């Protein structure tokens, strides 16, 4: 059986392949459309505008421009995170024929799915940030100077957590039903549509919410030019540990996967 080091080395050698297959999926997704991948950013902008108008009125926000940027950054990150996690439980099942008839490392399919969601995220993220920069121009500079480490945390988190979910989903089918419920609850409990201060005495829930610890520091760095280094480094440590655990779990489960899916 391959070691974790072998798995990483093989993944690096095949990087052009899994990136190409993900790109092919992205192109096929918008085949015969006039706007192509622009729809990704446009749909996010439409959601941001609608939700900002509705919840800005409901919560009676005093600074609407600030709220639009706050909601926009939060929502575009959340959409990518939730999409990568929600697609994870049946990822291996979608590749059943390949797993049963080839000796390709299952990590390949995880990386292909990760690449697909990365491409979706960046195509949407850059358009949203471009539009939001007209509301708050400093966010682009803040992203380039302070946002790169929180962004790195986001990308790594989008790799190891869905990998754990898809491996557990192959063995425990309950995750097919559980993951959408958990994601909906996390969305409602996370300061995305509302400010953290609105949680009041329940503000501690945001500190123990790993998804918010991905969104919060990146949003704070981009909006206010303030990087909470201790939180970012703590999340980086969690990501590194999570990545090792995910690869170890993949190594352990690999011989059984053809019999589970």
PECOR-V843930 format. One record per pair of residues at least 24 apart in sequence whose C-alpha atoms are under 10 Angstrom apart, sorted by the first residue. I is the first residue (numbers start at 1). J is the second residue. Records with the same first field share a line. If there is no record, write none. Layout:
BEGIN
I: J  J
END
This chain:
BEGIN
1: 251  252  254  255
2: 105  251  252  254
3: 247  248  251  252
4: 244  246  247  248  249  250  251
5: 247
7: 105  106  107  108  247  250  251
8: 107  247
10: 104  105  107  108
11: 105  107  108  111
12: 108
14: 108
15: 108  111  112  115
17: 108  112
18: 108  109  110  111  112  113  114  115  116
19: 108  111  112  113  114  115  116  119
20: 112  115  116
21: 109  112  113  115  116
22: 109  111  112  113  114  115  116  117  118  119
23: 112  115  116  119  120
24: 116
25: 112  113  116
26: 115  116  117  119  120
37: 119  120  123  124
38: 123  124  127
39: 123  124
40: 120  121  122  123  124  125  127  128
41: 76  120  121  122  123  124  125  126  127  128  129  131
42: 124  127  128
43: 124  128
44: 72  75  76  79  124  125  127  128
45: 72  75  76  124  125  127  128  129  131  132
47: 71  72  75  76
48: 72  73  74  75  76  128  193
51: 75  193
52: 193
55: 193  194
56: 193  194
59: 193  194  195  198
61: 194  195
65: 132  135  136
66: 135  136  223
67: 193  194  195
68: 132  135  136
69: 128  129  131  132  133  135  136  139  219  222  223
70: 132  191  192  193  194  195  219  220  222  223
71: 191  192  193  194  195  219
72: 125  128  129  131  132  192  193  219
73: 125  128  129  132  139  192  215  216  218  219  220  222  223
74: 190  191  192  193  212  214  215  216  218  219
75: 125  187  192  193  215
76: 121  122  124  125  126  128  129  215
77: 121  122  124  125  151  154  192  211  214  215  218  219
78: 121  187  190  192  211  212  214  215
79: 120  121  124
80: 117  118  119  120  121  122  124  125  154  155  158
81: 117  118  121  154  155  157  158  159  161  162  183  211  214  215
82: 158  162  179  180  183  184  186  187  211
83: 117  120  121  158  162  183
84: 113  114  116  117  118  121  157  158  159  161  162  163
85: 158  159  160  161  162  163  164  165  166  179  180  183
86: 162  165  166  175  176  178  179  180  181  182  183
87: 113  117  162  165  166  176  179  180
88: 113  114  161  162  163  164  165  166  167  168  169  170  175  176  179
89: 162  163  164  165  166  167  168  169  170  171  172  173  174  175  176  177  178  179
90: 165  166  167  169  170  173  175  176  261
91: 162  163  165  166  167  169  170
92: 163  166  167  169  170  257  258  260  261
93: 166  169  170  257  258  260  261
94: 261
95: 261
96: 257  258  259  260  261
97: 258  261
98: 258
99: 254  257  258  259  261
100: 257  258  259  261
101: 258
105: 250  251  254
106: 163  167  250  251  253  254  257
107: 163  247  250  251  254
109: 163
110: 159  160  162  163  166  167
111: 159  160  163
113: 159  162  163
114: 155  156  158  159  160  162  163
115: 155  158  159
117: 155  158  159
118: 155  158  159
121: 155
129: 222
136: 222  223
137: 223
138: 222  223  224  225
139: 219  220  221  222  223  224  225
140: 222  223
141: 222  223  225
142: 218  219  220  221  222  223  224  225  226  227
143: 218  219  221  222  223  225
144: 221  222
145: 221  222  225
146: 217  218  220  221  222  225  226  227  229
147: 217  218  219  220  221  222  223  225  226  227
148: 218  221  222
149: 217  218  221  227  229  232  233  236
150: 213  214  215  216  217  218  219  220  221  222  227  228  229  231  232  233  235  236
151: 214  215  217  218  219  232
152: 214  218  232  236  239
153: 213  214  215  217  218  232  233  235  236  237  238  239  240
154: 211  213  214  215  218  235  236  239
155: 214  239
156: 236  239  240  242  243
157: 210  211  214  235  236  238  239  240  242  243
158: 239
159: 239  242  243  246
160: 239  240  241  242  243  244  245  246  247
161: 239  242  243  245  246
162: 246
163: 242  243  246  247  249  250
164: 242  243  245  246  247  248  249  250
165: 246
166: 250
167: 246  249  250  253  254  257  260
168: 249  250  253
169: 260  261
170: 253  256  257  258  259  260  261
171: 253  256  257  259  260  261
172: 260
173: 260  261
183: 211
186: 210  211  212
187: 211  212
190: 215  216
191: 215  216
192: 216
207: 231
210: 235  238
END
